[in-house]
Amino acid sequence: MLLVAAWTVPSGAGAGGLLLVPEGNRHAEQPKVPGASVRRTRAGRTTFDDKYEKIRDLLANDRALIAKIKSTAGDYGIDPIHIVGAIVGEHTYNVDAYDRLQSYYIKAAAYAGNRFRFGFGSETISEFLTRPEFEKCQRLSDSYRLWTCRENVWEESFRGRKVGGTAFPNNRFSAVFFQPFFAGQTFGLGQLNPLTALMLSDTVAKTSGYPRLDESDAAGVYEAIMDPDKSLAYIAAGIRRSIDDYKTIAGVDISRNPGITATLYNTGGSANRAAALAARGGGALPEENYYGWLVNDRLAELKSLL
């Protein structure tokens, strides 16, 4: 009861008067895991506990990977536990981990030379973006703001509508245009989707020195999100963005709660979610979902990996 009560009053102010979200879960029990995740796990004839243990063991037995995680976290000014939490959550609830890190490198190399494209039907993404509805986005130079604008235009003007003789699906922008094999597809250590990588391209280029991504080079985008070294940079950039969005938009510091950053890594949309939290007012704190709950619940064990 004391733990619950501690969450019902405003936390102490952090640096600059920010509302600090402390470690731990708000929910006493894990929120319900989505049916799609349950079905995928059953289809693989495994369990969430087995998948968790597999990714935990991969991290525990690969000190080189842990060193890379620490180094990348330092580059982006975040605690490495946030990267560990994101990786563990993805491989527990979305995909099964490979037994060796080398398998991720081999998989990335297999895609690097392939020819495929991002698009819908006969229209490539580059052609689609020349439509007049996207004109207002063209003045934006930062990749995050640019692709966020384009995603918003999709939601407002195209999703589930017939435009210019083309009927567009009632589905997410990333699922319709950026998954050339099948919807819901993500790859690599961080299970990133291509649109997220494109959004974070400028941040990663500036911080890690990797080349900026181009939507017309689908193989290059997939290689970036599947190569473990590069994908760590995109994982860290996404987490850094979530932390910054909550600070600047909601006045809330989530940097000490890996369950919250893991939740946002899973759901995306940190800016919109931070705005919704700010609108609630009254010292409202963000809540972890099923994915982030696991990270906080196993936090001592996950920290020991570092």
Secondary structure, DSSP 4 states (H G I P E B T S, - for coil): -HHHHHHHSPPPB-GGGPEE--SS-SSSSPPPPPHHHHHHHHHTT--HHHHHHHHHHHHHT-HHHHHHHHHHHHHHTS-HHHHHHHHHHHHHHT-PPPSSHHHHHHHHHHHHT-----EETTEEHHHHTTSGGGGGGTT--SHHHHHHHHHHHIIIIITT-EETTEEPPSS-HHHHHS-SS-TT--BTTTTB-HHHHHHTHHHHHHHH-PPPP-TT-HHHHHHHHHSHHHHHHHHHHHHHHHHHHIIIII-EE-TT-HHHHHHHHHH--HHHHHHHHHHH-TT------HHHHHHHHTHHHHHHT-
